[in-house]
Structure formats: structure tokens, C-alpha cells
Amino acid sequence: MRYFFLLCIFLIFSGSSNAVSADTVIKHYIYFPHREAGGANIQADKSLRDPRFSGAQIVYTWRSLEPEKGRYDFSAIEEDLAFLHSIGKQLWIQLQEKSFTPRRNVPDYLLADPIYQGGVLKQSMASAPERDPGKPLADDEYGWSAKMWEKPVRERYQALIRQLGHKFDGRIAGINFSESSIDIGTEHPDGTTTFPAGFRPEDYVDAIRENMQVLASSFKTSVPMVYLNFVPGEWLPWNDKGYMRGLFAEAQRLRMGIGGPDLMPYRKSHMAQTYGFFKNYPDALVKGMAVQDGNLRQINPKTGKKNTVRDILDFAEHYLGLDYIFWVEDEPYFSDEVLKQLPAK
């Protein structure tokens, strides 16, 4: 009788949402931040054939997918999908409208037609965690963010999302937006920020929320994922406007995946923002993060030493409860550490 009682207790707890995370095996993907012509760099990548990796997360820019207004070109996705399937791998799309270099990732028509208010806004990249602090500052330490808070821009982006859903839902593993963080405006010593004319943080947050709704409705079989890390006008826990909290709540309502760049265990600037929300996000829903350039160079506050692969995996599994990790091939760390230390599938 005692054995039966204990067995019942075990079965009850095995069915809880926490148990789901404990039984989940993290799926690993190789992250390709750029695609060479014909997908040459993807097809030549030997690590992609490693059985520990489930597939490739590939960045496709809005500009490349909609070269002219209303004319879509998904040939690159079709090529990569066919190749990956031929080697038994899956495709994960990262839809990129932001840039972190001087190149603009939006179609030219957004820049030319006045209805789109210029289409993009310049942002600084000098404080980005992937930036090598030993590198001298240059004049090109910036990127461009699409003006999603402008309704005409947002409507065109959502039209692209719907087209992608119609074509690829169920054929790809998942799809995610670029990160929510944008670095714009002028910060003052008192902690306030003066934003460019025409920009309000609440409008930007509303635009993210609306895009999330379109992504979730367009991808019912493949995993829709929103990358949430920071939003302008808020810095948690001291300046809580409810922006990030509201976006995570909306993601949970939509039952969509959450993700983000820069998987750096216990990093102070992230603990009260992204990581805290990830930890509390239901384990029954999908969670994934990317290990990007410079992440393995950062110091782990708990050990006082450089991040290791084991640090990242332990934090991903036991603190964040991740389902996916997307690894950039940042050398020498990828060859010397990731490939040597990543456990067998």
C-alpha cells in the first residue's frame, strides 16, 4: 500500500510543469548571422553535420526577403531548407529588420517613400556586450532600427510575416524576431533619456506586442518566438514602467516562445531584466537563447572566471529552463571549447 501511495505521488509530480523542464533535452543549433551567396558558408560548415546540433538558425534580412514592395523572394530560404533536410537537419529562421553595423536591413522603398518617415533610425552599438572592449572606438559604431512604431512600417513588416507563415509554417522548426533592445536617445546624469523626435517607448512596446500577435497567428505549427532583452525607457528593477513585464505576459497569453541574445550566466545587467522573466516563464512553453559573439569571453560573477561551456549549460538548464540554445561560431571559443565540451546528443 505504501508503494502504491509513493507511486501515485511520483506520477502526480511527473506531470507538473516543472517536471517538463527537468525532462527536456536542450536542442542545439548553429547560429549563422549572415548568409553568403547560394548559402555557401552554410553548406561548407562541417560542424553543422555534428549529431549534437539539430540544425541551423539563419538570419534572413527583411531587405533580402522583400526586394521590392509586395514582391517577395524566399528562394534563399528554400535553398537552405532543401540542403538542411538533405543532411537530416532543421531550419530556424531569424527575421532581421535591425542592423548592428552601418548596413540597413530594410527594403529601399521604406527609405524612399515619405509615408514611412525615413524607415529607419540610427542606433549606437558602442555598449553592446559582443563588442570587444579592447577595440578602439570608430566612427561606425552604430546600426539601424526599423521604425516599427510608425504604423505604415509595421504594416509592411506584418505583411511579410504573414507571407512567411503561409509558405513555411510546419516546414521549419521555428522563427524569431531580432532582439527588442535598441540603443537610441541621449542619457542624462539624472537617469532620464531624451529620445529622438517622433519616438515614444510606449509606442515601440505596443509595436512589438502587435508584431508578436501577427507572428503567433501566422505560425501555428512551427515555433513562433519573440526575442526580449531590453526596451528603451525602462531599466529594471529601478525604473519599472511595465514594458518588459507586459511583453512577457503577452507572450504567455499567446503561448509563444520567448528568446534572446547573449546567454551569459548571472550577468548583473541581465538578471533583473531578461533572465528573471525567463526563469518565471512557464516551463511548459518554449524558451531559447543565443550564445553570441563575446559571450564566452565574459566573466561569470559566480566564479570570477571566464564563462565556460559548462557554466552556460548549467545556467541554461537549471536556472532558465531553456529548450533551445543557438551557438554562434565565435572563434577560438567555438572550436576550442564548444565542440570539445558540448555533451553528446
N, C-alpha and C positions, 0 to 999 in steps of 0.2 A: 504493500500500500504506500509506504514511504517512497519507494522508487517511482511509482506512478505519479505521485504528487510532484516530485522533483522533475520528472519528465514533462509534466504539464507546464510548470514554471519555465522550463527551458524553452519550450515551444512558443509560449506567450512572448518571451523577451526576444526570441529569434525573429519574430515577426514585426518588431518595433522598427521605427525609422532609424534609430541609432545602430541597430544591427545591420541595416542595409549598408551603411558606411563601412562597418567592420569587415563585411564580406566582399566589398567592392575591390576589384583589382584595377589599379590605375592603368589607363591606356596611354601610351606614349606616342607622340607624333613628332616628326621633324618639321620645324618651322622654317619656311622659305620666305624671307621678307621681300625678295624680288624674284622675278622670273625672266630668264634670258629668252631670246627668240627661239620659238619652237620648243620651249621647255628644256633646252639643252642641259642646263645645270641640274635640273631635277632628274632627268634620265641618266645622267652621268654619276649621280650621287650613290656611292657604294653603300653608305650607311643605311640608306633607305631600304635596302634588301635585308637588313638585320632583322631577325624574327622578333626582337624586342620592341620594334616600332610598328604600330598598327597602320601608319600611313603618313601623309604629308599635309601640313597646314600651309596653304599657299596664299600669298597676298595677291589679290586682283584689284586694280585701281578702278574707281568709277570712270575715270578718263578712258581707260582701255576697253571697258565693257560697253560704254555708250559714246562712241567716237563722234556721233552727230545726234542732234536732238531727236529722240524717238527711234533711232536706228541702233540696234543692239548687236554686239559682236561677242558671242560666247564661245568662239572657236578655240580659244586657249584653254578654257575650262574643259571642253570636250576632249581636247588632245591629252590633257593631263589626266583626266578621268579614265580614258582608254588605256593610257600607259600604266597607271597605278593598278587598275584592275588586272592587267596582264601579268603583274608580279604579285598579285594577291594582296594589294594594299588599298586603303580607303583615302578619299579626298575630303579635306576640311577646308572650306573657303573662309578667308578673312577679307571682308569687303572694306576697302581702304579709300576713304574720302579725304582724310587728313594726310599731311606730309610732315616729315621731321627733317627735311632738307629743303633747299630753295625751290625744288620742283613742286609744281602744283598737280594734284591728283584728280582734279575735277575737269569735266569737259570744257572745251573752249567756249561753247555757247553761253555758259554761265558767266564767263568773264566779259563777254561782248555785249550781251543784251542788258539794258539798264533795269529791266524788271527784276533782275537778280541782285541788284545793289552791289555789284562788283564780284559777287560769287564767293569770294574767299576773304579771310582776314589773316594778317601776318601774326605769327606767334613766336616767342623766344624759346630756344632749346638749351640755353646755357646751363640750366639747373637740372636737366634730365639725368636720371640715375645711370643711364647707359653711357653717358659722356665720360670720357677719360679725364679725370681732374688734372692730370699732368699735361694735358694738351693746351697750348696757348689759345686764348680767345681769338676767334676770327670774325670777319665781317658777315659770314654766312651762317651764324649760329641761330638759325630760325627755320620755321616751316610754315605751312599754311593750313588753316582750318576752314572747311566749307561753312558758309553762313547758314547753318541749319535753322537758326531762329527766324530767318526770312521765309515766309510761307511758300513763295514760288520755288525756292531752292529745295525745300523739304518735299514738296510735291513731286518734283522731278526725281529725287532720290528714292522716294517711296514707289514711284512707278518702276524704277529699276529693281527694287526688292521684289515686287510682285512678279515681274518677268522672270527673275531668277527662281522664285518659288514654283512658278508654273513649269519651268524647264527642268529643275534639278531636285525638287523635294522628293525624298525617297531614294535618290541616286547617290547622294553624298552623305557622309557621316554627320556633318554639321556645318553651320555657318555663323560667323560672328562679326559684329561691327568692330571698328577700331576703338581705341580707348576713349573714355569720356573726358579725360583730362585735356584741357587746353590752357596754355600759358599766355594770357593776354592781359593788358592793362598795366597800370603803374602802381606799385605798392608803396605805401607811405609808412613812416616810423610808428604811427599810432595804430597800425594794423589794418587800416582801410585801404581800399583799392579804387582808383579811378579807371573806369572801363571806357573803351572807345565809344564814340557817339553811335547810337543805334543798337548797342548791346546791353542786355539785361540778363543777369544769371538765371532768373526765374524763367525767362523765355527760352533760354538754352536748355534748361532742365525739362521744360514742357516739350521741347522738340525731341529730346532723347526718348521721353515717355511715349510720344506718338509714334516714333520710329520703331520702338520696341513692340508696340501693338501690331504694326503692319508686319514686322518680321515674324512674330508669333502666329499670326493668322495665315501667313504665306508658306510657312514650313511646319507641317503637321506631323511628318514622319521623321525627317532629318532633324537634328537638334538645333533649335534657334538659340543663340547665346548673345548676351549683351556684355561688353567689357566695361566694368565700372571700377574706376580707381579714385579719381578726384573730380570735383566740379568747381568752377570758379565761384568766388563769393562766399565760400564756406571752408572752414578749417576745423575739423573735429579734434578733440571734444569741446574746444573753447568757443567756437563760433558755429553753432549748430542751427542752420536755417531749415533743416528738414529736407534738404535737397537729396542727399545720398540715401537717407533713410526712406524717403518716398519712392525713389527709383528701385531700391531693393524690394520694397513692399509690392510695387507694381510687377516686378519680375516674378515674385512669388504668386501673385494673383493670376498672372498669365501662365504660370507653371513652365517658365522658360529657363534655360541655363544661364548661369552667371559666370563671368570670367574676367581676366585682366592680365596686363603685362607685369613683368618684374616680380618674380617669385623669389623673395629674399627673406629668409626666416627671421622673424621678430624685429624687423626693421622698424624703428621708432615712428617714423613719419607715416607708416602704413598701418600700424597696429590699431589705431583708433578709427581708421577710415576703412579701407578695403578689407583688411584681414578680420577685423572684428565682425563685420557684417557677413563675411564668408563663413566664419565659424558658426554663426547663429542661423544661417540659411538652412532650410530643411535638407537633411541628408538624402531624402527620397528624390530630390530634384538634382539636376546636373550641375556640377561645378568643375571649372577647369582654369588653369593659369599657365602663362608662358614664362619660361626661363630665357630671358633675352640678353642681349649684349651687356656685358659688365656685371651681370647678376652673380656669377661665380667669383668675381673679384671683390665683392663687398664683404665687410666684416660682420660676422654673426655676433650680435650683442650678448648672447648667452655664453658663447665660448671665448669671445675676444679674439677669435681667429677667422681666417678667410672661410667663407661658405664652402662646404663640401657637398658632394652629391648626396651623401647620407643625411646631412643636415636638411637639404631640400626635400628629400623623400620623406623623412620623418615628420617635418613640418607639414608637408602636403597631405600626408595620410592621417596623422593623429591630431593635428590642430585644425586644419582647414577642411579635411574630409573630401579631397579632390577626386574626381573621376578621370580627369584628363590632365596631362602635362605636355606642353608644346615646347620642344627644345630647339633653340637656335644653335647653329654650328659655329659658335664663338670660339675661335682658336687662341691659345692652345688648349683651352679648357675642355672642349668637346672631345678631342682625340685623347688627351692625356688623362681625363677624369671621367667624363660621362660614359664613353664607350667602354672604359675599363671597369667602372664601378656600378653601372646600371644592372640590376639583377636580371636573371633570365626570365623570359616571359612565362 
